[in-house]
Amino acid sequence: MKMIEWESLDRDEQIKLREEFGYYLDSLPPTCSLDMKIARFNEWLSDRGISFEKEMG
């Protein structure tokens, strides 16, 4: 499957995905770790065919 780059999505698409991800996060244990939050977002987007390149650490 060809991945779509996060940066290529328009602002409205990014906002919609962030909102959907927020609902998904409600089902997970909370974390204060920024690395964990980014990893979760990366995995969630990847399952939807979207690549999100943000360095952790």
N, CA, C and O atoms as CSV, one atom per row, in Angstrom:
chain,resi,resn,atom,element,x,y,z
A,1,MET,N,N,0.838,-1.180,0.000
A,1,MET,CA,C,0.000,0.000,0.000
A,1,MET,C,C,0.884,1.244,0.000
A,1,MET,O,O,1.840,1.340,0.770
A,2,LYS,N,N,0.558,2.180,-0.861
A,2,LYS,CA,C,1.296,3.440,-0.919
A,2,LYS,C,C,0.832,4.348,0.221
A,2,LYS,O,O,-0.363,4.555,0.430
A,3,MET,N,N,1.801,4.875,0.940
A,3,MET,CA,C,1.498,5.741,2.076
A,3,MET,C,C,1.344,7.189,1.610
A,3,MET,O,O,2.063,7.650,0.724
A,4,ILE,N,N,0.417,7.876,2.210
A,4,ILE,CA,C,0.202,9.304,1.975
A,4,ILE,C,C,0.970,10.063,3.057
A,4,ILE,O,O,0.881,9.721,4.236
A,5,GLU,N,N,1.706,11.066,2.671
A,5,GLU,CA,C,2.467,11.842,3.646
A,5,GLU,C,C,1.549,12.813,4.375
A,5,GLU,O,O,0.718,13.481,3.760
A,6,TRP,N,N,1.710,12.881,5.696
A,6,TRP,CA,C,0.916,13.759,6.549
A,6,TRP,C,C,0.961,15.203,6.038
A,6,TRP,O,O,-0.059,15.890,6.008
A,7,GLU,N,N,2.134,15.645,5.645
A,7,GLU,CA,C,2.303,17.026,5.196
A,7,GLU,C,C,1.537,17.329,3.912
A,7,GLU,O,O,1.257,18.491,3.615
A,8,SER,N,N,1.198,16.291,3.150
A,8,SER,CA,C,0.482,16.512,1.893
A,8,SER,C,C,-1.027,16.672,2.106
A,8,SER,O,O,-1.747,17.076,1.193
A,9,LEU,N,N,-1.498,16.355,3.310
A,9,LEU,CA,C,-2.928,16.512,3.609
A,9,LEU,C,C,-3.240,17.985,3.856
A,9,LEU,O,O,-2.412,18.720,4.395
A,10,ASP,N,N,-4.421,18.404,3.465
A,10,ASP,CA,C,-4.765,19.802,3.754
A,10,ASP,C,C,-5.148,19.950,5.227
A,10,ASP,O,O,-5.367,18.959,5.924
A,11,ARG,N,N,-5.223,21.169,5.678
A,11,ARG,CA,C,-5.451,21.477,7.090
A,11,ARG,C,C,-6.716,20.812,7.622
A,11,ARG,O,O,-6.705,20.263,8.723
A,12,ASP,N,N,-7.800,20.854,6.861
A,12,ASP,CA,C,-9.065,20.265,7.309
A,12,ASP,C,C,-8.953,18.756,7.488
A,12,ASP,O,O,-9.517,18.193,8.426
A,13,GLU,N,N,-8.224,18.104,6.587
A,13,GLU,CA,C,-8.027,16.652,6.708
A,13,GLU,C,C,-7.199,16.327,7.959
A,13,GLU,O,O,-7.495,15.370,8.676
A,14,GLN,N,N,-6.171,17.123,8.210
A,14,GLN,CA,C,-5.345,16.907,9.397
A,14,GLN,C,C,-6.161,17.096,10.676
A,14,GLN,O,O,-6.039,16.310,11.615
A,15,ILE,N,N,-6.981,18.123,10.711
A,15,ILE,CA,C,-7.814,18.382,11.889
A,15,ILE,C,C,-8.786,17.233,12.117
A,15,ILE,O,O,-8.960,16.785,13.250
A,16,LYS,N,N,-9.419,16.751,11.052
A,16,LYS,CA,C,-10.362,15.634,11.166
A,16,LYS,C,C,-9.663,14.395,11.730
A,16,LYS,O,O,-10.200,13.721,12.609
A,17,LEU,N,N,-8.472,14.101,11.223
A,17,LEU,CA,C,-7.724,12.943,11.717
A,17,LEU,C,C,-7.307,13.133,13.174
A,17,LEU,O,O,-7.347,12.182,13.954
A,18,ARG,N,N,-6.916,14.323,13.542
A,18,ARG,CA,C,-6.538,14.582,14.945
A,18,ARG,C,C,-7.732,14.378,15.871
A,18,ARG,O,O,-7.586,13.839,16.968
A,19,GLU,N,N,-8.906,14.807,15.432
A,19,GLU,CA,C,-10.109,14.606,16.232
A,19,GLU,C,C,-10.418,13.118,16.388
A,19,GLU,O,O,-10.725,12.658,17.487
A,20,GLU,N,N,-10.337,12.368,15.290
A,20,GLU,CA,C,-10.579,10.929,15.339
A,20,GLU,C,C,-9.556,10.245,16.248
A,20,GLU,O,O,-9.899,9.341,17.010
A,21,PHE,N,N,-8.307,10.681,16.161
A,21,PHE,CA,C,-7.265,10.108,17.007
A,21,PHE,C,C,-7.551,10.392,18.477
A,21,PHE,O,O,-7.299,9.545,19.334
A,22,GLY,N,N,-8.068,11.563,18.770
A,22,GLY,CA,C,-8.426,11.907,20.151
A,22,GLY,C,C,-9.433,10.932,20.733
A,22,GLY,O,O,-9.313,10.539,21.893
A,23,TYR,N,N,-10.431,10.535,19.941
A,23,TYR,CA,C,-11.404,9.547,20.404
A,23,TYR,C,C,-10.734,8.197,20.646
A,23,TYR,O,O,-11.047,7.495,21.607
A,24,TYR,N,N,-9.804,7.848,19.754
A,24,TYR,CA,C,-9.058,6.604,19.918
A,24,TYR,C,C,-8.244,6.638,21.217
A,24,TYR,O,O,-8.202,5.650,21.950
A,25,LEU,N,N,-7.603,7.769,21.498
A,25,LEU,CA,C,-6.793,7.886,22.709
A,25,LEU,C,C,-7.615,7.668,23.969
A,25,LEU,O,O,-7.102,7.166,24.969
A,26,ASP,N,N,-8.880,8.042,23.926
A,26,ASP,CA,C,-9.743,7.857,25.085
A,26,ASP,C,C,-9.842,6.389,25.497
A,26,ASP,O,O,-10.171,6.084,26.644
A,27,SER,N,N,-9.559,5.483,24.562
A,27,SER,CA,C,-9.651,4.057,24.862
A,27,SER,C,C,-8.329,3.479,25.380
A,27,SER,O,O,-8.274,2.308,25.756
A,28,LEU,N,N,-7.269,4.289,25.403
A,28,LEU,CA,C,-5.947,3.825,25.837
A,28,LEU,C,C,-5.599,4.376,27.216
A,28,LEU,O,O,-6.154,5.389,27.645
A,29,PRO,N,N,-4.679,3.707,27.908
A,29,PRO,CA,C,-4.214,4.259,29.186
A,29,PRO,C,C,-3.516,5.598,28.950
A,29,PRO,O,O,-2.773,5.739,27.979
A,30,PRO,N,N,-3.740,6.570,29.810
A,30,PRO,CA,C,-3.103,7.875,29.625
A,30,PRO,C,C,-1.586,7.785,29.778
A,30,PRO,O,O,-1.068,6.909,30.471
A,31,THR,N,N,-0.890,8.698,29.122
A,31,THR,CA,C,0.562,8.792,29.236
A,31,THR,C,C,0.981,10.254,29.177
A,31,THR,O,O,0.352,11.070,28.504
A,32,CYS,N,N,2.043,10.565,29.886
A,32,CYS,CA,C,2.630,11.906,29.818
A,32,CYS,C,C,3.821,11.924,28.872
A,32,CYS,O,O,4.370,12.985,28.573
A,33,SER,N,N,4.217,10.751,28.403
A,33,SER,CA,C,5.390,10.632,27.545
A,33,SER,C,C,5.102,11.133,26.137
A,33,SER,O,O,4.250,10.591,25.433
A,34,LEU,N,N,5.822,12.171,25.738
A,34,LEU,CA,C,5.660,12.696,24.382
A,34,LEU,C,C,6.073,11.654,23.356
A,34,LEU,O,O,5.437,11.533,22.309
A,35,ASP,N,N,7.131,10.900,23.641
A,35,ASP,CA,C,7.559,9.842,22.725
A,35,ASP,C,C,6.455,8.812,22.510
A,35,ASP,O,O,6.219,8.372,21.385
A,36,MET,N,N,5.781,8.431,23.592
A,36,MET,CA,C,4.696,7.449,23.490
A,36,MET,C,C,3.529,8.039,22.696
A,36,MET,O,O,2.920,7.344,21.882
A,37,LYS,N,N,3.218,9.301,22.926
A,37,LYS,CA,C,2.118,9.940,22.197
A,37,LYS,C,C,2.407,9.969,20.692
A,37,LYS,O,O,1.528,9.689,19.877
A,38,ILE,N,N,3.644,10.311,20.338
A,38,ILE,CA,C,4.034,10.351,18.923
A,38,ILE,C,C,4.001,8.948,18.329
A,38,ILE,O,O,3.529,8.756,17.209
A,39,ALA,N,N,4.500,7.971,19.075
A,39,ALA,CA,C,4.496,6.584,18.595
A,39,ALA,C,C,3.071,6.100,18.355
A,39,ALA,O,O,2.795,5.448,17.348
A,40,ARG,N,N,2.179,6.414,19.265
A,40,ARG,CA,C,0.772,6.027,19.102
A,40,ARG,C,C,0.157,6.687,17.872
A,40,ARG,O,O,-0.558,6.042,17.105
A,41,PHE,N,N,0.437,7.966,17.689
A,41,PHE,CA,C,-0.103,8.697,16.540
A,41,PHE,C,C,0.441,8.105,15.244
A,41,PHE,O,O,-0.298,7.903,14.281
A,42,ASN,N,N,1.754,7.829,15.235
A,42,ASN,CA,C,2.400,7.218,14.074
A,42,ASN,C,C,1.737,5.893,13.710
A,42,ASN,O,O,1.397,5.661,12.550
A,43,GLU,N,N,1.556,5.033,14.698
A,43,GLU,CA,C,0.962,3.716,14.459
A,43,GLU,C,C,-0.482,3.839,13.977
A,43,GLU,O,O,-0.893,3.147,13.045
A,44,TRP,N,N,-1.241,4.713,14.610
A,44,TRP,CA,C,-2.640,4.914,14.261
A,44,TRP,C,C,-2.767,5.418,12.820
A,44,TRP,O,O,-3.603,4.933,12.058
A,45,LEU,N,N,-1.930,6.395,12.453
A,45,LEU,CA,C,-1.957,6.918,11.092
A,45,LEU,C,C,-1.502,5.873,10.082
A,45,LEU,O,O,-2.076,5.759,8.999
A,46,SER,N,N,-0.480,5.118,10.433
A,46,SER,CA,C,0.033,4.082,9.538
A,46,SER,C,C,-1.054,3.068,9.186
A,46,SER,O,O,-1.143,2.615,8.045
A,47,ASP,N,N,-1.876,2.716,10.168
A,47,ASP,CA,C,-2.994,1.798,9.923
A,47,ASP,C,C,-3.991,2.372,8.923
A,47,ASP,O,O,-4.793,1.637,8.348
A,48,ARG,N,N,-3.939,3.683,8.718
A,48,ARG,CA,C,-4.834,4.373,7.793
A,48,ARG,C,C,-4.128,4.783,6.504
A,48,ARG,O,O,-4.685,5.521,5.691
A,49,GLY,N,N,-2.893,4.297,6.321
A,49,GLY,CA,C,-2.162,4.571,5.088
A,49,GLY,C,C,-1.505,5.932,5.031
A,49,GLY,O,O,-1.230,6.454,3.951
A,50,ILE,N,N,-1.250,6.512,6.207
A,50,ILE,CA,C,-0.661,7.849,6.280
A,50,ILE,C,C,0.667,7.775,7.013
A,50,ILE,O,O,0.748,7.194,8.094
A,51,SER,N,N,1.712,8.360,6.432
A,51,SER,CA,C,3.003,8.396,7.102
A,51,SER,C,C,3.165,9.734,7.806
A,51,SER,O,O,2.855,10.791,7.256
A,52,PHE,N,N,3.654,9.661,9.025
A,52,PHE,CA,C,3.874,10.842,9.852
A,52,PHE,C,C,5.303,10.765,10.328
A,52,PHE,O,O,5.635,9.912,11.152
A,53,GLU,N,N,6.153,11.634,9.831
A,53,GLU,CA,C,7.565,11.599,10.168
A,53,GLU,C,C,7.872,12.680,11.191
A,53,GLU,O,O,8.023,13.855,10.854
A,54,LYS,N,N,7.960,12.266,12.424
A,54,LYS,CA,C,8.322,13.167,13.508
A,54,LYS,C,C,9.343,12.443,14.359
A,54,LYS,O,O,9.079,11.353,14.865
A,55,GLU,N,N,10.502,13.045,14.516
A,55,GLU,CA,C,11.530,12.399,15.312
A,55,GLU,C,C,11.157,12.443,16.776
A,55,GLU,O,O,10.637,13.439,17.277
A,56,MET,N,N,11.435,11.338,17.451
A,56,MET,CA,C,11.179,11.244,18.875
A,56,MET,C,C,12.477,11.481,19.629
A,56,MET,O,O,13.573,11.267,19.111
A,57,GLY,N,N,12.318,11.931,20.869
A,57,GLY,CA,C,13.505,12.100,21.732
A,57,GLY,C,C,13.976,13.441,21.652
A,57,GLY,O,O,14.963,13.788,22.301
